[in-house]
Amino acid sequence: MSTLNHYRVFIAIVETGSIQQAALHLNYSSPAVSKQLSRLEENLQVQLFHRSHKKLSISEAGKKFYPKCKDILSAVSQAEDELLEEQDALSGDLSITVSRALCRSSLFDVIAQFTQKHQKINFNIRFSDHLEDLHNDDIDFAFRLGKLQDHSHMSAIPLIQTELRACATPNYISSHGEPDRPSNLGTAKLIGMSTTARSKALRKFLKREKFDQHSAAMHICNDIEGVYQSVRAGLGIGFLLDVSVKRELEEGSFVSIWSDRNLPKKRLYLLFKTNHWHTQKHRAFISHIKNSCLKYR
């Protein structure tokens, strides 16, 4: 089967009138052009040009083949242009996965700002604390917290530094007093994640603080939203990310304690597939996140 390059060589010879001129036009050597023409004729089993020492003239078969060959290359060029136009369009879907701890963070304000600029973009958002395979699960971006393991097939952009806050309502602190440390709660209770859902950093912190969850009275939730709602309802003291309770702390509906206890800090990362063929919408989203309030500081 002939290649598109053979067709291009054939058209260049017809339109320039000689192998030498076609070679100059295509930036090939004359022998290379002559060889490709011979291969095309061999593949088609048709003589496209009459050759003599003095001139090269197109055959009847070549005259019939020329417009069809042009149509083939024109169709391919149009298909490529349409594909590139589609790839460059700031429209369509972007799928992202977000850590559950970020469900109340300003991340969604940043996403909303992006959609205000690019209203034809639709987001498919899923919450998960597992690092999915972006390739196999067809996910464009992941927002993840904490130290990343080596993932050579992904790129990571560091964003803001986050910190856990021990939060309670003012009424709860008024009723139970402000404990000076997790191991000395008095009548107060902690609101914790189940052992399997608790982060490694929080487990290390509680161990360092000599907190024994087996002997302490505490409420257990299997989801971070449960911790938030329990704190809001005045059930106890819960650990929540500063970016998720910024408004509550500013308004005074939550208070933060144990700021002197060196609570865990985590870096937020934007992850995406290592790929040289990112579309314009992917490049625009990456740029937007890098320039947003989530940028590295």
C-alpha positions as CSV (number, residue, x, y, z in Angstrom):
1,M,0.0,0.0,0.0
2,S,1.3,3.5,-0.9
3,T,1.9,6.0,1.8
4,L,0.6,9.6,2.0
5,N,4.2,10.7,1.5
6,H,4.3,8.9,-1.9
7,Y,1.2,10.9,-2.8
8,R,2.8,14.2,-1.7
9,V,5.8,13.4,-3.8
10,F,3.7,12.6,-6.9
11,I,1.7,15.8,-6.5
12,A,4.8,17.9,-6.1
13,I,6.3,16.4,-9.3
14,V,3.1,17.2,-11.2
15,E,2.8,20.7,-9.9
16,T,6.6,21.7,-10.3
17,G,7.1,19.8,-13.6
18,S,10.3,18.0,-12.6
19,I,11.9,15.7,-10.1
20,Q,14.6,18.3,-9.3
21,Q,12.0,21.1,-8.6
22,A,9.9,18.7,-6.5
23,A,13.0,17.8,-4.5
24,L,13.7,21.5,-3.8
25,H,10.0,22.1,-2.9
26,L,9.9,19.1,-0.5
27,N,13.5,19.7,0.8
28,Y,14.4,16.2,-0.3
29,S,17.3,15.0,-2.5
30,S,16.5,14.3,-6.2
31,P,17.4,10.5,-5.8
32,A,15.0,10.3,-2.8
33,V,12.1,11.8,-4.8
34,S,12.8,9.6,-7.8
35,K,12.9,6.5,-5.5
36,Q,9.6,7.3,-3.9
37,L,8.0,7.9,-7.3
38,S,9.2,4.5,-8.5
39,R,7.8,2.9,-5.3
40,L,4.4,4.5,-5.9
41,E,4.3,3.3,-9.5
42,E,5.4,-0.2,-8.4
43,N,2.7,-0.3,-5.7
44,L,0.0,0.9,-8.1
45,Q,1.3,-1.2,-11.0
46,V,0.8,1.9,-13.2
47,Q,3.2,4.2,-15.0
48,L,2.4,7.7,-13.9
49,F,5.1,9.5,-15.9
50,H,6.9,9.0,-19.2
51,R,10.7,9.5,-18.7
52,S,13.3,10.4,-21.2
53,H,16.8,12.0,-21.0
54,K,15.3,15.4,-21.9
55,K,11.9,15.6,-20.2
56,L,9.4,14.1,-17.8
57,S,5.8,14.0,-18.9
58,I,2.7,12.8,-17.1
59,S,0.9,9.8,-18.4
60,E,-2.8,9.5,-19.0
61,A,-3.0,7.3,-15.9
62,G,-1.1,10.0,-14.0
63,K,-3.5,12.7,-15.2
64,K,-6.5,10.7,-13.9
65,F,-4.8,9.9,-10.7
66,Y,-3.7,13.5,-9.9
67,P,-7.1,15.0,-8.9
68,K,-8.1,11.9,-6.9
69,C,-4.7,12.1,-5.1
70,K,-5.3,15.8,-4.4
71,D,-8.7,14.9,-2.9
72,I,-7.2,12.3,-0.7
73,L,-4.6,14.6,0.7
74,S,-7.2,17.4,1.1
75,A,-9.5,15.1,3.1
76,V,-6.6,14.0,5.4
77,S,-5.6,17.7,5.9
78,Q,-9.1,18.7,6.7
79,A,-9.5,15.8,9.2
80,E,-6.3,16.8,10.9
81,D,-7.4,20.5,11.1
82,E,-10.8,19.4,12.6
83,L,-9.0,17.2,15.1
84,L,-6.6,19.9,16.2
85,E,-9.5,22.4,16.4
86,E,-11.4,20.0,18.6
87,Q,-8.3,19.4,20.8
88,D,-7.7,23.1,21.2
89,A,-11.3,24.0,22.0
90,L,-12.0,25.2,25.5
91,S,-15.1,23.1,25.8
92,G,-16.0,19.6,26.8
93,D,-15.5,17.6,30.0
94,L,-12.7,17.5,32.6
95,S,-12.8,14.7,35.2
96,I,-11.2,15.4,38.6
97,T,-10.8,13.4,41.8
98,V,-10.6,15.2,45.1
99,S,-9.6,14.1,48.6
100,R,-12.7,14.0,50.9
101,A,-10.9,16.3,53.4
102,L,-11.2,19.1,50.7
103,C,-14.9,18.9,50.2
104,R,-15.5,22.1,52.1
105,S,-12.3,23.9,50.9
106,S,-11.8,26.9,48.6
107,L,-10.8,24.5,45.9
108,F,-14.4,24.6,44.6
109,D,-14.3,28.4,44.5
110,V,-11.2,28.1,42.3
111,I,-13.0,25.6,40.0
112,A,-16.0,28.0,39.8
113,Q,-13.7,30.8,38.8
114,F,-12.4,28.6,35.9
115,T,-16.0,27.8,34.7
116,Q,-16.9,31.5,34.8
117,K,-14.1,32.1,32.2
118,H,-14.7,28.9,30.2
119,Q,-18.5,28.3,30.4
120,K,-18.4,25.4,27.9
121,I,-16.3,23.2,30.3
122,N,-18.2,20.6,32.3
123,F,-16.6,19.0,35.4
124,N,-17.0,15.4,36.5
125,I,-16.0,15.4,40.2
126,R,-15.5,12.4,42.4
127,F,-14.4,12.2,46.0
128,S,-11.9,9.6,47.1
129,D,-9.0,9.3,49.4
130,H,-7.4,6.6,47.2
131,L,-5.0,7.6,44.5
132,E,-6.7,6.2,41.4
133,D,-4.8,5.3,38.3
134,L,-5.4,8.4,36.2
135,H,-4.7,6.4,33.0
136,N,-6.9,3.4,33.6
137,D,-9.7,5.3,35.2
138,D,-9.7,8.0,32.6
139,I,-9.3,10.9,35.1
140,D,-7.7,14.2,34.0
141,F,-6.7,15.6,37.4
142,A,-6.3,14.6,41.0
143,F,-6.0,16.8,44.1
144,R,-4.2,15.0,46.8
145,L,-2.8,15.8,50.2
146,G,0.4,14.6,51.8
147,K,3.7,13.1,50.8
148,L,3.5,11.5,47.4
149,Q,5.1,8.2,46.5
150,D,7.1,7.9,43.3
151,H,4.6,7.9,40.4
152,S,6.8,8.2,37.3
153,H,3.7,8.2,35.0
154,M,2.2,11.3,36.7
155,S,3.3,14.9,37.1
156,A,2.7,16.7,40.4
157,I,2.5,20.5,41.0
158,P,2.9,21.5,44.7
159,L,0.1,23.9,45.9
160,I,-0.7,25.3,49.3
161,Q,0.5,23.9,52.6
162,T,-2.5,22.8,54.8
163,E,-2.7,22.2,58.5
164,L,-5.0,20.2,60.7
165,R,-6.9,22.2,63.3
166,A,-8.5,20.8,66.5
167,C,-11.9,22.5,66.3
168,A,-15.0,22.8,68.6
169,T,-17.8,25.2,69.0
170,P,-17.5,28.0,71.5
171,N,-20.5,26.6,73.5
172,Y,-18.7,23.2,73.7
173,I,-15.6,24.8,75.1
174,S,-17.6,26.9,77.5
175,S,-19.4,23.7,78.8
176,H,-16.3,21.4,79.1
177,G,-13.4,23.9,79.3
178,E,-10.4,24.0,77.0
179,P,-8.2,20.9,77.4
180,D,-4.5,21.6,77.3
181,R,-3.7,18.5,75.3
182,P,-5.4,15.4,73.7
183,S,-4.3,13.1,76.6
184,N,-6.0,15.4,79.2
185,L,-9.5,15.9,77.9
186,G,-11.4,16.2,81.2
187,T,-15.1,15.9,80.4
188,A,-14.6,16.7,76.7
189,K,-14.6,14.1,73.9
190,L,-12.7,13.8,70.7
191,I,-14.4,13.2,67.4
192,G,-12.2,10.9,65.4
193,M,-12.1,9.0,62.2
194,S,-12.1,5.2,62.4
195,T,-8.7,3.6,62.6
196,T,-8.8,2.5,58.9
197,A,-9.8,6.0,57.7
198,R,-7.4,8.0,59.9
199,S,-4.4,9.5,58.2
200,K,-0.9,8.2,59.0
201,A,0.1,11.7,60.1
202,L,-2.8,12.0,62.6
203,R,-2.1,8.5,64.0
204,K,1.5,9.6,64.6
205,F,0.4,12.8,66.2
206,L,-2.0,11.1,68.7
207,K,0.7,8.5,69.5
208,R,3.2,11.2,70.2
209,E,0.6,12.9,72.4
210,K,0.1,9.6,74.3
211,F,-3.6,9.6,73.5
212,D,-5.1,6.1,74.1
213,Q,-8.3,5.8,72.1
214,H,-9.1,2.5,73.7
215,S,-9.5,4.0,77.2
216,A,-10.7,7.5,76.1
217,A,-14.3,8.4,75.5
218,M,-14.7,9.5,71.9
219,H,-17.1,9.6,69.0
220,I,-16.0,7.7,65.8
221,C,-16.9,8.6,62.2
222,N,-16.0,6.8,59.0
223,D,-16.0,10.0,56.9
224,I,-14.6,13.5,57.3
225,E,-18.0,15.1,56.7
226,G,-19.2,13.2,59.7
227,V,-16.5,14.8,61.8
228,Y,-17.4,18.2,60.5
229,Q,-21.1,17.8,61.2
230,S,-20.4,16.3,64.7
231,V,-18.2,19.3,65.6
232,R,-20.9,21.7,64.3
233,A,-23.5,20.0,66.3
234,G,-21.4,20.3,69.5
235,L,-20.5,16.7,70.0
236,G,-16.9,17.3,70.8
237,I,-13.5,18.3,69.4
238,G,-12.6,17.2,65.8
239,F,-9.6,17.4,63.6
240,L,-10.3,19.3,60.4
241,L,-8.2,20.9,57.7
242,D,-7.7,24.6,58.0
243,V,-8.7,25.2,54.4
244,S,-12.0,23.4,55.1
245,V,-13.0,25.5,58.2
246,K,-11.5,28.9,57.3
247,R,-14.9,30.5,57.2
248,E,-16.1,28.9,60.4
249,L,-13.0,30.0,62.3
250,E,-13.2,33.6,60.9
251,E,-16.9,33.8,61.8
252,G,-16.3,32.4,65.2
253,S,-18.7,29.4,64.9
254,F,-15.7,27.2,65.4
255,V,-12.7,27.8,67.7
256,S,-9.3,26.2,67.2
257,I,-7.3,24.8,70.2
258,W,-3.9,23.1,70.6
259,S,-2.2,25.4,68.1
260,D,0.9,24.9,70.2
261,R,0.9,21.1,69.8
262,N,2.5,20.9,66.4
263,L,-0.5,19.5,64.6
264,P,0.3,17.7,61.2
265,K,0.8,19.8,58.1
266,K,0.2,18.5,54.6
267,R,1.1,19.8,51.1
268,L,-1.7,19.9,48.6
269,Y,-0.7,18.6,45.1
270,L,-2.3,18.7,41.7
271,L,-1.6,15.5,39.8
272,F,-2.1,14.8,36.1
273,K,-0.9,12.3,33.5
274,T,2.6,12.9,32.2
275,N,1.7,13.5,28.6
276,H,3.1,15.8,25.9
277,W,-0.3,16.0,24.2
278,H,-2.3,18.0,26.6
279,T,-5.2,19.8,25.0
280,Q,-5.8,23.5,25.4
281,K,-8.4,22.9,28.1
282,H,-6.0,20.8,30.1
283,R,-3.2,23.4,29.8
284,A,-5.7,26.2,30.7
285,F,-6.8,24.4,33.8
286,I,-3.2,23.7,35.0
287,S,-2.4,27.4,34.4
288,H,-5.5,28.5,36.3
289,I,-4.7,26.3,39.3
290,K,-1.0,27.4,39.4
291,N,-2.1,31.1,39.4
292,S,-5.0,30.7,41.9
293,C,-5.2,31.1,45.6
294,L,-4.0,27.5,45.8
295,K,-0.6,28.3,44.4
296,Y,2.5,27.2,46.2
297,R,3.6,29.4,49.1
